[in-house]
Amino acid sequence: MLMDEILTKKAEISEYLNTLANAHRRYLFDVQNSETLDKLRKDIHICLNDLCILNTMLVSSDGEGSVKQELDRLAKYSRKIEKLDQQSGVASDLLQQWNEDSETTPQVLLEDSKSGETFTFSTHYRQFLNRYLDNVGISNTSVADLSIESREALNHEYERSASKEPLLLNISLLQSGNAQAQQEIQQLESVLASLKKDQAFIQQELQNQQNEVQSVKAALKSNLESIHRSQEKVLNKLNIVDDTNRQPVDIALFARFSKTRQENNGNDLTKRLAYAKDYVKARQEILTANSKTYKEDLRHAESTRNLWDESLNRIRSLEQLLRTMLAEHPDTSPLALSTEISTVISQLQDTNVSASSEILKVCLGDEIEVLKRANEELMSSAGNENSKKHREPNGGIILGGASPPKLGINKENVTFSSRSLLSSNKANVSAVKAQKKE
């Protein structure tokens, strides 16, 4: 059980004690049920004893829920918050640096343009082409801009003047030029293919390196999110949560750290962490300052419980004494009974004066009041007996009054009834009336 739970339980028990005190008074004066009254007295004892147990837990040196344990817990959370705050700062700065550097990658310039790879390439096909053009003339080739009629006329003239040897030579020149051009094109295509292959490799490596950067950034972001989750867990343990619908523990000791202030912090983790630091520090100061108060509360609770137990023991002993007196000596005078009751009343009054608990004062005051009323009935009965000098044939002493609580004592209820004599609130009215008529 945590300290907050102990404080909450103390508040609940104190509130319940008020309810028990009201019920205790009602069953003393208004309701005839001695068993319930005894149960209420025991319940009051249980509550007072529970308060002693809870206060003992608070002042324990190493117990669960103690002030010391709570201070140790707060110190641990304080260290955890500071550690996570440092880790969060480092991770956040590193991630920001990676984001900025990856988005503004500088263009690398050539260190030395002359040191690059040089491709030497020479062509020879034009030797064959130039010789062919020299032989036929550029105007007689397919590139000349001639009309169809002019080209047909030139072809007829060329056919008349052309001989076999020049024509075959031209074909040979063109075939050699074509073969040479094809060879040189293949060389250029090989160089181009090599360049394209290098470019594809460069693009793949570029993608890999960019993916590596993204992986590093993703890992940094994941690490930062993990730190934030750890910070949230610490805040939850301190009951500093982001849920605006959740109500905090209502303890007067920490009232200034209410939900209103938490709501003002909103959903900003940074603000809630700053608030948590102030909260932990203030709570440590409050607990340290009030550790003596808890010890005083324990002393007060133990004193209240012990005084209540002593008072109940006196009341039970009085009830037993009166039963014994009437059982052994049925002719016991009301004055003798009144003397015993007066003694207990005096003892309870002394206890009530020394008591510091308001609940104890109220409950003991009610017990004293019911004893006083019973005593008044006995004294009234004694006065009537002295004046009338009359005793009932059955030897019983019948006492009664006009207002509750009313007390009836005779041999029958002493011998056979087990209910508390002092808790009875019903008068033997008919017996009293019969006695007066006689």
C-alpha positions as CSV (number, residue, x, y, z in Angstrom):
1,M,0.0,0.0,0.0
2,L,1.4,3.4,-1.0
3,M,1.4,6.4,1.2
4,D,-1.4,8.1,-0.8
5,E,-3.5,5.0,-0.3
6,I,-2.9,5.1,3.4
7,L,-3.8,8.8,3.7
8,T,-7.0,8.1,1.6
9,K,-7.9,5.2,3.8
10,K,-7.4,7.3,6.9
11,A,-9.8,9.9,5.6
12,E,-12.3,7.3,4.7
13,I,-12.1,5.7,8.2
14,S,-12.4,9.1,9.9
15,E,-15.5,9.8,7.8
16,Y,-17.0,6.4,8.7
17,L,-16.3,7.1,12.4
18,N,-18.7,10.0,12.1
19,T,-21.4,7.8,10.7
20,L,-20.8,5.2,13.5
21,A,-20.9,7.9,16.2
22,N,-24.4,9.0,14.9
23,A,-25.6,5.4,14.8
24,H,-24.1,4.8,18.2
25,R,-26.1,7.7,19.7
26,R,-29.3,6.5,17.9
27,Y,-29.0,3.0,19.3
28,L,-28.3,4.3,22.8
29,F,-31.3,6.6,23.0
30,D,-33.9,5.6,20.4
31,V,-33.6,2.0,19.2
32,Q,-33.9,-1.1,21.3
33,N,-31.3,-3.5,19.9
34,S,-28.4,-4.2,22.4
35,E,-26.7,-6.6,19.9
36,T,-26.5,-3.9,17.3
37,L,-25.3,-1.4,19.9
38,D,-22.5,-3.8,21.0
39,K,-21.6,-4.3,17.3
40,L,-21.4,-0.5,16.9
41,R,-19.1,-0.2,19.9
42,K,-16.9,-2.9,18.4
43,D,-16.9,-1.2,15.0
44,I,-15.8,2.0,16.6
45,H,-12.9,0.1,18.3
46,I,-12.0,-1.5,14.9
47,C,-11.9,1.9,13.2
48,L,-9.8,3.4,16.0
49,N,-7.5,0.4,15.8
50,D,-7.2,0.7,12.0
51,L,-6.2,4.3,12.4
52,C,-3.4,3.1,14.8
53,I,-2.3,0.6,12.2
54,L,-2.3,3.1,9.4
55,N,-0.4,5.7,11.4
56,T,2.1,3.0,12.4
57,M,2.7,2.2,8.8
58,L,3.3,5.9,8.1
59,V,6.0,6.4,10.8
60,S,7.6,3.0,10.2
61,S,11.3,3.1,9.4
62,D,11.1,0.7,6.5
63,G,7.5,-0.4,6.3
64,E,5.3,-0.2,3.2
65,G,3.6,3.1,2.8
66,S,5.8,4.8,5.4
67,V,7.1,8.4,5.1
68,K,10.6,7.1,4.7
69,Q,9.6,4.7,1.9
70,E,7.7,7.5,0.2
71,L,10.7,9.9,0.5
72,D,12.9,7.1,-1.0
73,R,10.3,6.5,-3.7
74,L,10.2,10.2,-4.6
75,A,14.0,10.4,-4.6
76,K,14.1,7.5,-7.0
77,Y,11.6,9.1,-9.3
78,S,13.4,12.4,-9.1
79,R,16.7,10.7,-10.2
80,K,14.7,8.9,-12.9
81,I,13.2,12.1,-14.2
82,E,16.6,13.8,-14.4
83,K,18.2,10.8,-16.1
84,L,15.4,10.5,-18.7
85,D,15.5,14.3,-19.2
86,Q,19.2,14.2,-20.0
87,Q,18.7,11.2,-22.3
88,S,15.8,12.9,-24.0
89,G,17.9,16.1,-24.6
90,V,20.8,14.1,-26.1
91,A,18.5,12.0,-28.3
92,S,16.5,15.1,-29.4
93,D,19.6,17.1,-30.3
94,L,21.1,14.3,-32.2
95,L,18.0,13.6,-34.2
96,Q,17.6,17.3,-35.0
97,Q,21.2,17.4,-36.1
98,W,20.7,14.4,-38.4
99,N,17.6,16.0,-39.9
100,E,19.3,19.3,-40.6
101,D,22.5,17.7,-42.0
102,S,20.6,15.2,-44.2
103,E,18.4,17.9,-45.7
104,T,21.3,20.3,-46.5
105,T,23.9,17.8,-47.9
106,P,26.6,20.0,-49.6
107,Q,27.6,19.3,-53.2
108,V,31.1,17.8,-53.4
109,L,33.3,19.5,-56.1
110,L,36.0,17.9,-58.1
111,E,39.4,18.0,-56.4
112,D,41.3,17.9,-59.6
113,S,39.5,17.8,-62.9
114,K,42.8,16.6,-64.7
115,S,43.0,13.5,-62.6
116,G,39.9,12.0,-64.0
117,E,39.7,9.0,-66.3
118,T,40.4,9.9,-70.0
119,F,38.9,7.9,-72.9
120,T,41.1,8.3,-76.1
121,F,39.0,7.6,-79.2
122,S,40.0,8.0,-82.9
123,T,37.9,7.4,-86.0
124,H,39.1,6.2,-89.5
125,Y,35.9,5.6,-91.4
126,R,36.1,9.1,-92.9
127,Q,39.2,8.2,-94.9
128,F,37.1,5.8,-96.9
129,L,34.1,8.3,-97.0
130,N,36.3,11.2,-98.2
131,R,37.9,9.2,-101.0
132,Y,34.4,8.1,-102.1
133,L,33.2,11.7,-102.1
134,D,36.2,12.7,-104.1
135,N,35.4,10.1,-106.7
136,V,31.7,10.8,-107.2
137,G,31.3,14.3,-105.9
138,I,29.0,15.5,-103.2
139,S,26.4,16.5,-105.8
140,N,26.0,13.0,-106.9
141,T,25.2,11.6,-103.5
142,S,22.0,11.1,-101.6
143,V,22.6,14.3,-99.6
144,A,22.4,16.6,-102.6
145,D,19.3,18.7,-102.7
146,L,18.1,17.8,-106.3
147,S,14.7,17.4,-107.8
148,I,13.7,14.0,-109.1
149,E,14.1,15.0,-112.7
150,S,17.6,16.4,-112.2
151,R,18.7,13.3,-110.2
152,E,17.4,11.0,-113.0
153,A,19.3,13.1,-115.6
154,L,22.5,12.9,-113.6
155,N,22.1,9.2,-113.2
156,H,21.7,8.7,-116.9
157,E,24.8,10.8,-117.6
158,Y,26.8,9.0,-114.9
159,E,25.7,5.6,-116.3
160,R,26.9,6.6,-119.8
161,S,30.3,7.9,-118.5
162,A,30.9,5.3,-115.7
163,S,33.2,2.4,-116.2
164,K,33.4,-0.8,-114.3
165,E,36.6,-0.2,-112.2
166,P,35.6,3.2,-110.6
167,L,32.2,1.8,-109.7
168,L,33.6,-1.2,-108.0
169,L,36.1,1.0,-106.2
170,N,33.4,3.2,-104.9
171,I,31.5,0.2,-103.6
172,S,34.7,-1.1,-101.9
173,L,35.3,2.3,-100.3
174,L,31.8,2.5,-98.9
175,Q,31.9,-1.1,-97.6
176,S,35.2,-0.4,-95.9
177,G,33.9,2.9,-94.5
178,N,30.7,1.1,-93.2
179,A,32.7,-1.6,-91.6
180,Q,35.1,0.9,-89.9
181,A,32.1,3.1,-88.7
182,Q,30.4,0.0,-87.3
183,Q,33.5,-1.0,-85.4
184,E,34.0,2.5,-84.0
185,I,30.3,2.7,-83.0
186,Q,30.7,-0.5,-81.1
187,Q,33.7,0.9,-79.3
188,L,31.6,4.0,-78.3
189,E,28.7,1.9,-77.2
190,S,31.0,-0.2,-75.0
191,V,32.2,3.0,-73.3
192,L,28.7,4.3,-72.9
193,A,27.5,1.0,-71.5
194,S,30.4,1.2,-69.0
195,L,29.3,4.7,-68.0
196,K,25.7,3.6,-67.6
197,K,26.7,0.7,-65.5
198,D,28.8,3.0,-63.3
199,Q,25.8,5.3,-63.0
200,A,23.4,2.5,-62.0
201,F,25.9,1.5,-59.3
202,I,26.2,5.1,-58.1
203,Q,22.4,5.4,-57.9
204,Q,22.1,2.1,-56.0
205,E,24.8,3.1,-53.5
206,L,23.2,6.5,-53.2
207,Q,19.9,4.8,-52.3
208,N,21.6,2.5,-49.8
209,Q,23.3,5.4,-48.1
210,Q,20.1,7.4,-48.0
211,N,18.3,4.4,-46.5
212,E,21.1,4.1,-43.9
213,V,20.5,7.8,-43.0
214,Q,16.8,7.1,-42.7
215,S,17.5,4.0,-40.5
216,V,19.7,6.0,-38.2
217,K,17.0,8.8,-37.9
218,A,14.3,6.2,-37.4
219,A,16.4,4.5,-34.6
220,L,17.0,7.9,-33.0
221,K,13.3,8.7,-33.2
222,S,12.3,5.3,-31.8
223,N,14.8,5.8,-28.9
224,L,13.3,9.2,-28.2
225,E,9.8,7.8,-28.2
226,S,10.9,5.1,-25.8
227,I,12.4,7.7,-23.5
228,H,9.1,9.6,-23.7
229,R,7.1,6.4,-22.8
230,S,9.4,5.9,-19.8
231,Q,8.8,9.5,-18.7
232,E,5.0,9.0,-19.1
233,K,5.3,5.9,-16.8
234,V,7.1,7.9,-14.1
235,L,4.4,10.7,-14.4
236,N,1.6,8.1,-14.1
237,K,3.2,6.7,-11.0
238,L,3.3,10.2,-9.6
239,N,-0.4,10.5,-10.6
240,I,0.5,13.4,-13.0
241,V,-1.5,12.1,-16.0
242,D,-2.6,13.5,-19.3
243,D,-6.2,12.3,-18.9
244,T,-8.3,15.4,-18.0
245,N,-11.2,13.2,-16.9
246,R,-9.3,11.4,-14.2
247,Q,-9.7,12.8,-10.7
248,P,-6.6,13.0,-8.4
249,V,-6.5,11.8,-4.9
250,D,-8.1,14.4,-2.7
251,I,-5.7,14.8,0.2
252,A,-5.5,18.1,2.1
253,L,-1.8,17.7,2.6
254,F,-1.2,18.0,-1.1
255,A,-4.2,20.1,-2.0
256,R,-2.1,22.7,-3.8
257,F,-1.1,20.1,-6.3
258,S,-4.7,19.6,-7.5
259,K,-6.0,18.5,-10.9
260,T,-6.7,22.1,-11.9
261,R,-3.0,22.7,-12.1
262,Q,-2.5,19.5,-14.1
263,E,-5.2,20.5,-16.6
264,N,-3.5,23.9,-17.1
265,N,-0.3,22.0,-18.1
266,G,-2.3,20.5,-21.0
267,N,-0.9,17.7,-23.0
268,D,2.6,19.1,-23.2
269,L,5.0,16.5,-21.9
270,T,7.7,19.0,-21.3
271,K,5.4,21.1,-19.1
272,R,4.2,18.1,-17.1
273,L,7.8,17.0,-16.5
274,A,8.7,20.5,-15.3
275,Y,5.6,20.3,-13.0
276,A,6.6,16.8,-11.8
277,K,10.0,18.2,-10.7
278,D,8.4,20.9,-8.6
279,Y,5.8,18.5,-7.3
280,V,8.4,16.0,-6.1
281,K,10.5,18.6,-4.5
282,A,7.6,20.2,-2.7
283,R,6.2,16.9,-1.6
284,Q,9.6,15.9,-0.2
285,E,9.7,19.1,1.8
286,I,6.2,18.6,3.1
287,L,6.7,15.0,4.1
288,T,10.0,15.9,5.9
289,A,8.3,18.8,7.7
290,N,5.3,16.7,8.7
291,S,7.0,13.5,9.8
292,K,6.7,14.6,13.4
293,T,3.0,15.3,12.8
294,Y,2.5,11.7,11.8
295,K,4.2,10.5,14.9
296,E,1.9,12.7,17.0
297,D,-1.1,11.3,15.0
298,L,0.0,7.8,16.0
299,R,0.3,8.7,19.7
300,H,-3.2,10.4,19.5
301,A,-4.7,7.4,17.7
302,E,-3.3,4.9,20.2
303,S,-4.5,7.1,23.1
304,T,-8.0,7.4,21.7
305,R,-8.3,3.6,21.1
306,N,-7.0,2.8,24.5
307,L,-9.3,5.2,26.2
308,W,-12.3,3.9,24.3
309,D,-11.3,0.3,25.2
310,E,-10.9,1.2,28.9
311,S,-14.2,3.0,28.9
312,L,-16.0,0.0,27.3
313,N,-14.4,-2.3,29.8
314,R,-15.7,-0.1,32.6
315,I,-19.2,-0.2,31.1
316,R,-19.2,-3.9,30.6
317,S,-17.8,-4.5,34.1
318,L,-20.6,-2.2,35.5
319,E,-23.2,-4.2,33.6
320,Q,-21.8,-7.5,34.9
321,L,-21.5,-6.1,38.5
322,L,-25.2,-4.9,38.5
323,R,-26.4,-8.3,37.2
324,T,-24.4,-10.1,39.9
325,M,-25.6,-7.8,42.6
326,L,-29.2,-8.3,41.6
327,A,-28.8,-12.0,41.1
328,E,-27.1,-12.7,44.4
329,H,-29.0,-10.1,46.4
330,P,-32.5,-9.4,44.9
331,D,-33.2,-6.9,47.6
332,T,-30.3,-4.7,46.7
333,S,-31.4,-1.1,47.1
334,P,-31.5,1.3,44.1
335,L,-29.1,3.5,46.1
336,A,-26.4,0.8,46.0
337,L,-26.9,0.3,42.3
338,S,-26.8,4.1,41.8
339,T,-23.5,4.3,43.8
340,E,-21.8,1.8,41.4
341,I,-23.2,3.7,38.3
342,S,-22.0,7.0,39.7
343,T,-18.5,5.7,40.2
344,V,-18.3,4.6,36.5
345,I,-19.9,7.9,35.4
346,S,-17.1,9.8,37.3
347,Q,-14.4,7.6,35.7
348,L,-15.8,8.1,32.2
349,Q,-16.1,11.9,32.8
350,D,-12.4,12.0,33.8
351,T,-11.6,10.0,30.7
352,N,-13.7,12.3,28.5
353,V,-12.0,15.4,29.9
354,S,-8.5,14.0,29.1
355,A,-9.5,12.9,25.6
356,S,-8.3,14.9,22.7
357,S,-10.4,13.1,20.0
358,E,-13.7,14.8,19.1
359,I,-15.2,11.4,18.1
360,L,-14.2,9.9,21.5
361,K,-15.7,12.9,23.3
362,V,-19.0,12.5,21.4
363,C,-19.3,8.7,22.0
364,L,-18.2,8.8,25.6
365,G,-20.5,11.8,26.2
366,D,-23.4,9.7,24.9
367,E,-22.4,6.8,27.1
368,I,-22.2,9.1,30.1
369,E,-25.5,10.6,29.3
370,V,-27.3,7.3,29.2
371,L,-25.7,6.3,32.5
372,K,-26.8,9.6,34.0
373,R,-30.4,9.0,32.9
374,A,-30.4,5.5,34.3
375,N,-29.0,6.8,37.5
376,E,-31.7,9.4,37.7
377,E,-34.3,6.7,37.3
378,L,-32.7,4.7,40.1
379,M,-32.6,7.7,42.4
380,S,-36.2,8.5,41.6
381,S,-37.2,4.9,42.3
382,A,-35.3,5.0,45.6
383,G,-37.2,8.2,46.6
384,N,-40.5,6.5,45.8
385,E,-39.5,3.5,47.8
386,N,-38.6,5.4,50.8
387,S,-41.8,7.4,50.7
388,K,-44.1,4.5,50.2
389,K,-42.2,1.8,52.1
390,H,-43.7,-0.6,49.7
391,R,-42.2,-3.6,48.0
392,E,-43.6,-5.8,45.2
393,P,-44.7,-9.3,46.2
394,N,-42.3,-10.9,43.7
395,G,-39.3,-9.2,45.3
396,G,-38.3,-7.4,42.1
397,I,-37.1,-3.8,41.8
398,I,-39.0,-2.1,39.1
399,L,-37.6,1.2,37.8
400,G,-39.0,3.3,35.1
401,G,-39.1,6.8,33.7
402,A,-41.1,8.9,31.4
403,S,-38.3,9.7,28.9
404,P,-35.8,7.5,27.1
405,P,-33.5,5.9,27.8
406,K,-35.6,3.9,30.2
407,L,-34.2,1.1,32.4
408,G,-36.0,-1.9,33.8
409,I,-34.3,-4.3,36.2
410,N,-35.9,-7.2,37.8
411,K,-35.0,-10.8,38.6
412,E,-36.4,-12.1,35.3
413,N,-34.3,-10.0,33.0
414,V,-31.3,-10.4,35.2
415,T,-31.6,-14.2,35.1
416,F,-32.7,-14.8,31.6
417,S,-31.8,-11.8,29.4
418,S,-28.4,-11.5,27.8
419,R,-28.8,-8.0,26.4
420,S,-26.9,-5.0,27.8
421,L,-28.7,-3.6,30.8
422,L,-27.4,-0.1,30.1
423,S,-28.2,-0.2,26.4
424,S,-32.0,-0.9,26.9
425,N,-34.1,2.0,25.8
426,K,-37.6,0.5,26.5
427,A,-39.2,1.2,29.8
428,N,-41.3,-1.3,31.7
429,V,-44.0,1.3,31.6
430,S,-46.9,-1.0,32.5
431,A,-45.1,-2.3,35.6
432,V,-44.3,1.2,36.8
433,K,-48.0,2.3,36.3
434,A,-49.2,-0.8,38.2
435,Q,-46.8,0.1,41.0
436,K,-48.2,3.6,41.2
437,K,-51.8,2.4,41.2
438,E,-51.1,0.2,44.2
